């Protein structure tokens, strides 16, 4: 076993120290918000005056906040399902065939990630307004579907890189219909990538506010939209409770993604 020299130990310690500082810098805003949600004071200041669940009670007693929470899950869930279905189909089509302009089509599919959200939101508004889809649930769900689908394409395409097409040929030789082969062979193997993409699509919709501001109406206010209004009109500590709830939802999604990643690694290890 190689024994590290003193210089290597110093560089290793320096690397860990810098990485720790960067991690703390990224986590500091989150670490600052969570304690404020339990503050008994009506002011967002440190030090905390006392411990209280007052702002969580106000959140769950508020019709507007609960309506926004319901909208976030409805719109996020519906757009995630659509984005997962469309993104998976797009990935399968792009991964299995080579045709002129394939790179251009892939760039167009991934463009919602690259184009600034303000431009995308204005485009959605101009496109949906003549069709009467602004200020409607279908319009907002379709807009969030377009934003989430690229993440599904990325994760599923990455999973398909190691997919063995001989498995489909074997299924076809045994008389399996293409739909049956997809359901019994392809989908179980790319399932972790599909599920990961769906979770990314849900998280994209759950945290998105710019497109909601431009496309949604008063009845489609989501949690980020309600928080934005609260920050502009009346800064209430209830916002810190909402932010903490959203952080917990994000942590749950991250934990699920990690479980899916480990399952995907086990499947890859089993194939090899």
N, C-alpha and C positions, 0 to 999 in steps of 0.2 A: 504494500500500500504506500502511495506517495505521501511523504511527509511535507506539509506546506512550510515554506520558509517564512521568516518574519515579515518580509515585504508582502507576500501573498496574504498573510493574515491581516495586515493593515488594510490592504485594498479590499478584502472581503468585508471587514468591519465597516469600512467607509461606504461600501456599496449598500450594506444593510442599513446603515444610518441614513443615507440619502433616500433610500427607498421608503424608510419609515417616515421621514419628514414629508415626502411627497404624498404618502398615504394619509398622513395626518392633515395636510393641507386640503386634500380632497374631501376628507370626512368631517372637517371642522364645522362647515355650515349645518350638516345633519346633526352633529353632536350638540350644536348650540340650540337647535330648534326643539329637540325632544324634551329637555328639561323645562323649557318655557311653557310647554303644553300642560304641565302639572303645577304651574305657578298660581297661587291664589290671588295675585294682584291683577288689576285690569291693565297694567302697563307691561310692555314687552321689554323688561329691563332686568339686569343682574345687579346685585344678588337677589335670589328668589325670596319673596316674603314668607312663603309657606307652601305646603303641599296641598293640592286640591284637585278633585276630578270635575270641577265646576264646568270647565270648557268642553269636556266630553259629554257631560249631561246636556249642555246647551246644544251641542251638535245633534245628539240623538233626539232632542225635543223640538228641533227646528224642522218645519215642513220644507223649507227651501233647500236646506242642506241635504236632507234625506232624499228629496226629489232629484237633486244633483247627483247624489251617490247612485240612485237607481238608474238614472240616465247613463252614467259612466259605465255601469256594468252591462246595461242593455246594448248601448252603442258599441262598447268595446268587445263584448261577446259576439254580437252579430257580425261586426267587421272582421274579427279574428277568424270566425268560421269561413266567411267568404274569402278572405285573403289566403287562408290555408288551402282551401280547395283550388282556387285559381293559381296560386303560387306553385303548388305541387304539380298541377297539370303543365304549367309553363316550364317548370324545371325538367319534367320528363321529356317534353318535346324538344327542349334545347339540348339536353344531354345525349339524346339517342340519335340525333340526326345532324348532318352537316350540310349547310346550304348557304348560298351567297347572302351576305348581309346578316349572318347570325350574330356577329359581334355588335352590329348596330342595334339589332333588336334587343340584345341583352343590355346594352347601354340605355335604351329607352325604358326597359322594364325597371332598371335600377335608378333611373333619373329622379324619382321622388326623394331619394336619400340625399342626392347631391344638390338639387335645386333648392334655394332658400324657401322656407315655409311660407313667407309672405307672398312670394311670387306664385307658389303653388296654390295658396288659398285664394288669391285674386283670380287665378285661372279657373278654379272650381266655381267661384261665384259667377263669373262671366259665362261659364259653360252651363251651369245649372239654372241660372235665372230665367232664360227663355223657356225652359221646360217646367218651370214651377217647382223645382226641387230644393230651392233655398228655404230655410226655416222649416224643414221637414226631417223626420227621422230617416227615411230612405236616402235623402241627399247626403246627410252627414255620415251615414253608414257607408255609402259608396265612396265618399271622400276618404274616410279612414281606411277603407279596404285598399284603396290605391296607395295609401301611405304605408300600410303594413305588408302588402304583398311582396315588395322587394326583399324584406327580411326572410320571408318564407322561401323565396327563390334562392337566396344565398345559402341558407342552412340545408335545404333539400339538395341543391346542386353539390354541396360539399359532401353530403352523404352518398350521393350517386357516384362520386369519383371512385369509390372502392367497390362498386356494385358489379357482380359477376353476371354478365348477360347469358352465360351458359346455363344458369339456373332457369331463365325464362325459356330457353330453347329446350331444356329438359322437360319443363312443364308442358310446352306445346307438343312435344313428341309423345307425351302421355295422354294427349287429347284434351288438355285444359283450354278452356276458352280464354281469350286475352283478358277479359274482365276478371275471370276466376284466378288467372295467373297473377294479376295485379293484386287482388285481394288476399290471396293465400301465400304468395311468394314475395312480391316487391314491397308491399305495404308493411309487413312485419319487419323487414330488414331496414327500411328507411323510416320506420315509425318514429324513432327518437329525433331525427332531423325534422320531420313533419311537425311533431309536437313542439319542438323547440321554436320553430318558425311561428307556429300559432301563438306561443306565449310571447314572443317578441312583438307580434302583430297586436296582441291585446295590450301589452305594455305601451306600445306606441300610441294607441288610441286613448288609453287611460290617462296618459300624461299630456296629451296634445291640447293646446289652447288657441294657437294662431288661426287654424282653419275653423275652429268652433266660433271664434269671434266674427269671422267673415261669412260663414255659411249657415250657422245655426240660428234659430229664433229663440224667443223667450221660453218656450216650453222644452227646448233641447239643451238647457244649461247643464253642463257637466261640472264635476268637482273643480278642475282647473279654471273653468270659466267663472264659477262662483267665487273662487279664491281671488281671481283677478279683479272682479268687481268689488270684493271686500277690501282689497288693498287700495283701490282707488277711492272708494266712497267712505269706508269706515273701518279702520284697522282694529279688528277685534281679536283677542287672544284665541278665539275659537278657530281661527285660521291655523294656529300652531297645532291644535288637536287634529284638524283635518290633514295637515302636512304629516303628522306622525302616523296617522292611519294609512296614508298613501305610501309612506316609507315601509310600513309593515307589509303592505300588499306587494311592494317591490321586492322586499326580502323573501317573501314566500315564492314569488316567481323565480328569483335567483336560485333558491334552494331546489325548486323543481327542475330548473335547467341543469343544475349540477347533477341531480339524480339521473336525468336523461343522458347527460354526457357520459357518466360512468356506465350506464347501461349500453350505450353505443360502443364504448371501448370494450366491454365484455363481449358484445356481438362480433366486433372486429377480431378480437383475440380468438374467439371460437372458430371463425372462418379460417384463420391462419394456423 
